[in-house]
Amino acid sequence: MKPFAEPAGGGADSAGRPAGDAGNIEYRVAHLHDRLAAEELAELGVRAEVRAGSVVVTGTVPSVQCRETLLRTVHEELAGLAVHTDVVVAETASPDHAEDLP
């Protein structure tokens, strides 16, 4: 996993929400889930969980463009929090050879 954003040292995030409050983090993660399901991505195969004060985003998306949109949305929604991402792009290309079965 790689870090996506550095944690804020207190204060507020770019939207004016207090940073670092555990309940606030859970609320922001829930709002992220809502955005991912409802907006242009309609992505339900991605998970975001709070672990040890940071947010871990994992899952598989169908294209590089979807991954970029997902990461942009995560950055917007969770600005000021420590976020680690492990989002992979599904291989959708046709096989280049026949499968050999025993």
Secondary structure, 3 states (H helix, E strand, C coil): CEEEECCCCCCECCCCCECCCHHHHHHHHHHHHHHHHHCCCCCCCEEEEEECCEEEEEEEECCHHHHHHHHHHHHHHCCCCCEEEEEEECCCCCCCCCCCCC
